[in-house]
């Protein structure tokens, strides 16, 4: 079949046109990232889609917990009218869905009210709000995410432990093989499929490495605009899951899927440039600037109050609680020091940056990046001083992160300046969702309890 006779198709990104070739575009997915960071939206035949078209979804998609339960929000008037919100396709995000049987396009949409106002509770708009505050100051953040995840055996019974997959040798993956090329090659078919999907989607990969866990992979992305990088993480997580399924394994972005293996993070490298593209973290002589120290100071003061955006689930805190598993539990900073939550990588002055190492891969990329940048922004605006640099290993600190979701939500619910930066309406909604998830978890009886208490207590 020949390509659809649609002028808007010819204006799509080159990567998509290469993927489409001389085939006919069959389907378009108009999608939005939900609170979790998963895709919601509508799929339609390509002849039903026009970039200028208005699409609708009920606002209630943001009222659900991770388990699909709806949450009553006291502060939302007429919540269950379930009014429609408007989807505006952002054609700059147009990308292939190469795992689909027929040629398929996916497009991320911005969300607005019926009156044309950006929907403040939509995660992509939360990030846009923060970036707008930077732009008002003549600043532009640059970020580079690192994505850690596990490949696992298919797990169809939630009561059974998650296990590493079988590699090409027929043996289960072994842990503590960090940076091993042999370990990466064990899952070569999955990695090759990820590369193929990334090429079809126009997504660039910087490096792929084996991390410390059994079947744990890290993909590093190139630095760039925070919104574009959040979109890439959003797309990558879906593509990685699909690439794994195509090869008979699961890909999981749980922070701590296996008890005795390291957790998975999403480290974010952050720098700020001015209108001329100069890194404001260094001066003309290459020295650290006040902005650099103030960004760190703001991160140290305020990140503690937004931990539920960086570690959003009960499982997230298992990554912090495991000793010897390479996950910083503090907000100290150090040069080339991986025991600190804020690490300054070795780099030339123009690339000076702050790496946030406390973010989990289970976080919503839009919200995690927005929260991290919001804290640095407040530091620079309010000229908050950083604590002294950590020159040695840091395992215990006065700034240790909360050890559980309940306490982190208490800190999140306090009235602090970050709520104004992220948007108070969003923070209230997010808090309600997380409290409901936590309450649901507390009612659960775990396999550990059944194993050790059923006949022994």
Beta strands, then each sheet from edge to edge (+ up, - down):
strand 1: 27-33
strand 2: 39-45
strand 3: 55-58
strand 4: 84-89
strand 5: 95-96
strand 6: 104-112
strand 7: 140-152
strand 8: 205-210
strand 9: 216-221
strand 10: 224-225
strand 11: 250-252
strand 12: 268-273
strand 13: 333-335
strand 14: 342-344
strand 15: 354-356
sheet 1: 2+ 1- 6- 4+ 3-
sheet 2: 2+ 1- 6- 5+
sheet 3: 8+ 9- 7+ 10-
sheet 4: 8+ 9- 7+ 11-
sheet 5: 8+ 9- 7+ 12- 15+ 14- 13-
end
